[in-house]
Amino acid sequence: MPIDYLATFPVPQQLLPERLRRLLSPIGLDPQERVEVSALSEGKDVSEEVVHLVMAAVPEAAVDTLEVLEAGSNGVVSFSVPTLRGKGSCAGFAPSVSGHDYIVASWGGGSFYTYSLAEKVWMALGLSVSCIGNNEQRLVYDDLGLPEFGVADGEVSANYYWEVSRNVIWRMSNEYLRKYLWMRGAVGVRSFYYSAVLPETPELVELMAGKEYFDLKAEGKWCDGDIRKDERGLLLQVWATVAAVSCELCLEQTAEGLVWPGLDGPMTHARANAQLHGGSIYLDDRFLERYEQSSFYESMPNRYGDTNPSYLGQWAFSDCVRVGRNLIRVPIRALYKPKPDREIVHAHHCVVDGGRVAGADLAEEHVVAKTKRLLDQILDLGDRLSKLGEAVGIPKGAAELVGFSRAEIEANWWTTYPQLCRLAQVAPLSMTQQAFLARCKSLHEVWQRVPDGFMRQLLRKAGCPAEKVKGLGSLKLLQGLLNIVEQLDTQQESVDAFVRDVEPETWAEKNDRMAPLFLTNDLRIADAHESFGQALATLQALGFDTATVNQGYGRALDFVFDGVIGAFEAVNGSIASLLAR
């Protein structure tokens, strides 16, 4: 029969500090819980709470006979070092927690302490380690096979000189800890020392019964300690051994038995695989956010605008087709193809019911298609500027002008241009203001590779005074070029008329067709300087209903995207007409 440690502790649990109650409580089966498996901590507040903790893997049969283990006193598996004697005198050196294996390998000598996950643990679970944190270094263990990040983590080391230099706390995924204990047929046992200064409340004063000292001997010898009076209050000290993690597995995340909208009955791998011409389900495209926001995954859209996330050649989604603005259609058979079940469960969390699908416009343009249209216009801009430059004696390659190579994109799609992938990331209708501003900033920056020097040369060739174009930025330069080309186009002039000595009359005037590009620049500035109100007024002036942003900024992003694409279409169309004559 498992011991109810809180119930058998000599002090009523409502009088105990929260940290001690947690140390005496068993760990449940929640796979998301982070279990404390090692600690060396000292509180700086009035309670002066101290915790020294190690966790041992104890065979189930030995748990009932456990008494207070020695390791809890020092808070480390191995204290100090063996004495150097004759050759081979330490041949049997095998650190342990009173003969039991440990979860975290910890060593200390009174002044210096160091920690890492035990070899048996990370090797049995196939974990990879990384060290982060510069001067405040921590070790983080990941299961890169799935992947699952942060399986276990904790501080690398600490010093002790009158007080600990920093608190050391190691935590581990409940799911993985139980998996290791299950393989070993063991129970996770906490061996710890706990002390704290308690206020002299009426309940504790009554418990002390007028004595200076109260013994904490518990039935079963799993606990030792006392409460004693000192100048600070009532000093509580506890040495205990607690079987905290049972030898049971967490409920596994499984795709077996999931119910999908539009499909009859629970789905299994075998049933899904048999559906050669079976049904499809719809996912909210926020399903992709998990993969887009981690460099471990490949989530680049393909040439058709669809995205099939994959992981280092280990597994991949397939046949994920974008439909409408924010939906993804995937055949159930393709969804259940070999991949970790947790990925299918993640997709299930993003499934969309038939009612929402029926009410959606499945032909509406999505963010990847908008990004592709924008890229097409930028590539066209490079071609047009290159041809115009060549015609007026300023030869320059298209890829040099806009930073994108049409040949490279034809060969390798967006692989070389991660900024396009970022621009095409999921854009929900409920997008936050901050996310909207960040995307507008990316939208503005994606075409900013056009050299200002080249644009100034074009304007000077067209007769614009050098002193007037000298201080202009990219937007004003492009606007000036559009004004000049539009004027020539209106007069049905050929490209030969572009070069002149006389200053064009209207080249510096405001051009409404360029307004969306100026808007994205305002939004970029708003992101940096928190001046969003002015940019919102500009949005409204351009025809956007700003009342809709109460539900999110997704429609505002669509409006800005379409406006920018339209601005480049205007520039490209005017230059193309001039070059065609």
N, C-alpha and C positions, 0 to 999 in steps of 0.2 A: 504494500500500500504506500503510495507516495506520501511524503511528509508535507503537511500544510505548515510551511515555515512561519508565515505570518501569525497563524492561529496559535502555534506552540511557542512563539517567542515570549519571553517573560514579561515584556512590556506591551500593553494594549496597542494595536497598530495605529489607532487614531492619534497616539502621542508621539509616534515616530516621525522623523524627518522624511520628506518625500524620497530623497535619494536612497535611504536605507530601506524604505518600503519596496522600491523597485528592485534593489539587490536581493531581497528576500522573496520576491515574486517569481513564479515560473514564466517562461516565455511561451506565448501562444503559437499558433500555426500560420500566422499571417506571413506570406512570403516577402512582403514589402518591409517588414520590421527590420531595424538595424539593431543587432545584439551587441552589447558591450562585452568584449572578450578580454580586455586587459586595460589597466588604468594605474596611473601614478599621479594623483591630483591633490592639491591643497587649496582650500578656499581662502580668500582674503577678506571675507566679510566677518560679521560678529560671531557667526557659528563656527568659524575656523574648521570647516568640514574637510576631513582627510579620507581618501579612499586609496587603498593598495589592493589591486585585483589581478588575479590570473585565472584562466579557465583551463581545466584539464578534461581530457577525453577518458572517461572512466568506464570500464566494462559494466554493462547493466547489472550483472550478478554481484558486483562489488559495491554498488551504490548504497545498499541498505546498511552496510557495516562501516561506512565512512565516518571518521571523526574529524576534528579540526585539523586541516593540513598545514604544514609548516610554511609553505610558500606564500600564504596570504600575509604573513607578518611583514615580509620585505617587499611584497608586490612584484617580485620577479621570479622567473623559473630558476635561475642560477645566480647566487650571490657570491661575489669575490671570485678568485681563481684558485685552482689547485696549487698546493705547495710543490715547488720543484725539488724532487728528491732523486732517487736513482733512475736509471734508464728503464723505461716501461712502467714506471710506478703509476702512471695514469692511463694504462692501456684499457681499463674498463670505464673510463670517464664517459658518462652518458647522462646529461642533464635531464631532469624529469620533475614532475610535481608529485613528490612522495611516491615515486615509482610509476606514475602515469604519464602518458603523452600529453603535450600541451598544444594549445591552438596558436598562441603567439609566443615566439621565442624571445625572451626578455632576459637581459643580464644587467646587473648593477653591482657597484662596489662601494656604495655609500656616497660617492661624489659624482660618478658618471654612470649613465644608464643608456642602453640601446635596445632597439626593438625591430623585429621583422616577423612576418607570418612564418609559422613553422614549415620546414621543408616538406614534411609528410602531407601537410594540408594543401599547399599550393601545387605540389606535384600530383597528388591524388585528384585534384579538381582541374588541373590543366590551366593554371592561372599565369598571366604575364604581369610583370611588375614594372612600374615607372616611378620615378622620384620627382616630386614637384615642390615648389615653394621657396627657391633660393635660400635665404638664411633661415627660414622657418620650414625646414624640409619635412615632407610627409611621404610615406610610401603608399601607393595605390595599386591594388591588384585587380586585374580585369580578366574576364573570360572572353578572349578575342575570337573564339570559335563561333559564338552565336551572332553578334557580340553582346556581352553584358558588362557594363562598366561599373567600377566602384564596388566590386564584390566584397573587398575588405580594404580598410585604410586606417592609417594612424600615424602619429609622429615617429620620426626616426630615432630621436635621442633627446636627452635632457641632462642638465647638470644640477647638482645639489650642493649649495653652499649657504647654510642657514635656512634657506628655503629653496623649493624647486624652481628652476629657471623658467619652465613652462609646464603646464599640465599635459600629460600624455594620456590620450584616450584612443583605444582601438575598437572599431566596430566592424561587424561582418554581417553580410546578408544572411537573414534567417534561413532562406531557402538553401543557400550553399553550405552553411554551417550544418544544417540538418542532413544534407546530402552526405557530407563527410562523416558525420557521426553514424549515419545509417550504414555506410560502407564498413565502418569499424565496429559496428555493434555496440556503440558506446553512448554514454550520456554526457552532455556538457555540464560540468560541475564548476561552480564558482568557488574559489577560495579567496577570501578577502579579509582585510582589516578596515574597519570603519570607525572614525571618531568624530565627534562634534560637541560643541558647547550648547547645551539646551537652556532656555530660560526657565526660571523656577515658577512654573505654572502651578495652580492649586492641585491639578491632577498628579503632577510629578512629585510635588511636596508630599501629597498623601501617599504616593507609592513608596517614597523614601521612609515614611513612618518615623520621622525624627532621627534617622540614622545618617551617618556621614557616607555610608557605602551601601550599595545594593548589588547583590550578586546576580549575574545573568545566566547562570547555568540552565541549559534547556534539556528537556528529555531527549535522549538519543545521542547526547554528546556531540551534536553537530555545531554547537555554538558555545562560546565562552566570552566572558567580558564582565563589565560592571558599569555602574553609574556612581560617581563620587563627587562630593562637593569640592570645589576649589574657588579661588578668588574671582574667577570669571563667571561662575554659575555652576551648572551641573554638567560634568564632563562624562559623556557617553563613549565607551570603547567596546567594540565588538570584533571578535575573531570568529569567522563562521565558514562553513562548507555547505553549499547549497546546490542541490541537483536542479539546475535551472532549465536545461534544454533536453527534453525527452528524446528517445531514439525513435522519432517518427518523422516521416517526410512531410513537407508542406504540400498542400494541394497543388498539383502540377497544372500549369497553364496548358490546356489542351484544346485543339480544334475539333475533337470528336464530340458530336452531339450538339454543336451550335445550330441555332435556328436562324435562317436567313430570310428576309422579306421576299415574298414572291415565289419561294420554293417550299414544297410540301415536306413537313417532317424534319427531324434532326438530321444534320449532314455529317457523314463520316468520310474519311479518306477513300475508303473502298467505293462508297456510293458516288462520290464526286468523280473519281477516276473512271467510273463506268458511264458517265454522262458525256458521250462523245458529242452529242448535239444538245446538251442540256441547257438549262437556263443561265442567265447572267444576273449579277447583282450590281447595285450602284453604291459607290462610296463617295462621301464628301471628300473633296481633294485635300482637305487638311490632313488626311491620311498620309500625305507626302511630307508634311512638315518635319516629322521625326527623321526622315532620311536627308532632306535638304539641309538641315541645320547641323549635320555632323559630317566631317571630312572622311570618316571611316566608310561611308556609303557612297555609291555611285548613283546619282539621281539626275543626270543630264537628260533633258527631253530629247526624243529622237526627231528625225526630219518631219514627221507627221504631227508633231506637237504632243505626242504621248510620252509618258514617263513610267519606266519599269525599274524601280529601285533594286539594287543588287549590293552584295557585300563580298568584296575581295575574291570573287570567283567561287565563293562557298555556296551561295544560293542567290536566287533572283526571282522577282515577280515577272510575269509575262502577260501579254495581251491586255494590258491596262490602257483603255482607250478613253481619252477625254471627250465628254459630251456636254454641251452647254458651258456655262461660265465656270461652274464649280463642282461638276460631277465627273466621276470616273466609272466607266462600265467595264466589268471584268467577268469572264465566264467562270462559273464556280469550279469547273474542272481545272482551269489554269490557276485559280487561286489556291487550290489544294495540292498543287504540284510540290515536290520535295523542297521544304524550307522549314525552319524551326516553327513549331506550333505557335509560339508567342507572337510571331509576325502575322499569322492568320488571325489570332485573337485581336491583335492591334487593328487589323482591317475591320474586324467585326465591330469594334468600338466606333468606327466611322461609317457604318452602313447607314444608308438612307432608305426610308420606307417609300412605298409606292405612291402615297399621297403627295409627297414633296416632288417626286420624279414627274408625276402627272402634271403638276403645276409649274414645272420649270420649262424654260425655252431651251430645248436641246440643240438648237442651232446657234445660240448666242456665242459670241467670240470669247475665248478664254485668254488668260494672261500670256500663255506661251505663243499663241497665234499673234497676239499684239506685238510681242517682242520680235517675232519673226518678221512681221510687217515693218517694224521699225528698222530692223537690221537691213532689210531689202532697200529701204530708202537711204540708209547711211551708205550702203555699198554703191547705190546709184549716185549719191552725192559725190563719192570719191571718183567714180568714173567721169561724171560731168565736170567736176573741178579739174581733173587731170586733163581732159580734152580741151577745156577752155584755156588752161594754163599753157598747153602746147600750142594752141592757136595764137596766143598773144606773146609767145616767146618766153614762157616760164615753165619749162617741162618738169613735171613731178608725177611720180607713180601714184595710182589710186590708193594702194595700201599704205603708202607713206602719209597720205593726206588724212585718212580717216581712222587708221589703226586697225583695220580689218581687211583681210585678204580674201577675195572671192574664191580664189583657187584653193586656199587652205580650208575654207568652209566647205567647199565642194568635196574635198578629200576627207576631212576629219570632223566635219560638222563643227560643234562649238567646243571641242576638246581644248583648243588653244585659248579660248576666250571665256574664262570662268565668270567674268562680269555679266555675260549674257545669261548664264544660268542663274545668277543671283537676281537679275532683273526679272526673270521668268518664274521666280518662286511663287508659291501659293499666295493668292491675294483674296482673302475672304471678303464678303460684303461687309462683315462686321469689323474690318480692319481698324486698328487703333490709329489715333492721330499721329503718334510717334512713328509707327510702322509706315504710315502713308508718307510722312515727310522723308523718312529714310529712303523709301523707294523712289520718290521724286528726285532726291539727290542723286541716286544711281542713274536714273533716267537722264538727268542733265549731264552727268559726267561721261556717259557712254559715247557721246559724240565729240567730246572736248579735245580729241587728239588733232583736230584740224589746226595746223600751225598758223598763228596770228601773222607771222611774217609773210607767209605765202598770200594770205588774204590782203594784207596791206599792199603787197606788190600788185595784185590784181586791181585794187582800187586806184593806185597811182597810175597804172597803165590806162585806166578809164578816165583819167584827168582829175582825180581828186587830189587836192593839195597835200603834200607830204606832212605838213605841220598839223593838218586837221585829222589825218588818219593815225598819226603817231601814237596817241594815247588811247585809242579805241580798243575795247575788248572784243572777244570772239562774237558775241551777239550783235553788237553794233556793226561790226565788220560784215557779218553775214547779211544783216538787214540792208546795209549800204549796197552790197552786191546785188541783192534781190531788187532793190529800187532801180538800179542802173539797168539790169537785164530786162525788167518789166517795161521800162521806158523804151528800150530798143525794140522789144517785142511788139509793143503797141504801134510803133512806127514801121513795123515790118522790116527792120534792119537786119543785116547779116552780121556774123561774128567779126567781120573786118571793121565794122563801125565801132566795135568795143574800145579800141585803142584811139585815144584822142588827147589833145592838149588842153581843151576847154573843160572847166569843171562842170559836171552834170548838175542840172538845176535842183533836182529833188532827191539827190542821193542820200542826204542825211536825215530825211524826214521819217517820221514814225510810220511803220507799215503794219496794219492790223493783222496781216497774214502771219506775221512773226510773233504775235502776242503770246501764243502758247509757250514758245521757247523762253520768252521773258518771264512768264509765269513760273515755269519750272525753276528758273534761276532765283526768283523771289522765294519759292518754297524751299529751295536749298539753303538760302540765307536764313529763312525762318527756322529751319531745323537747327542752325548753329547759334542764332541770336534770339530765339524765342519771340519772334515778331509775326506770329501766325495770323493775327487779326487782319493785317494789311493784305496778306496773300489770300485770305478767305474772301475779302472784298473784291480782289481781282478775279477770283474764280466766279463770283456772282456776276461781275460785270461782263464776263465772257459768256454768260448764259447758263451757268450751272446753278441748280436749285440747292442752295446751301442748307436748307432745312433738312435734307435727307441725311446729313452727316450725323444726326442724332442716333441713327441706327448703325453707323459705321462709315468708314471712308473708302469702301470698295468702289462705289460708283464714282466718287471723286477721282480715284486713280484711273478708272476707265476714261473719264472725261479728259484728264490731262494726257494720258497715253494717246488717245485719238487726236487731240489737238496738236501734239508734237509731231505725230506722223503726218498730219495734214500740213503742217508748216514745212516739213521737208518735201512733201509732194509738191507744194507751191514752188519752192526753190528749184527742185529738180525739173519740174515741168517747164519753167521759164528758161532755164539754161538749155534744156534739150531743144526747145523751140528755136532758140537763137542759133545753136550749133547746126540745126537741120537746114538752115537757109544757105 
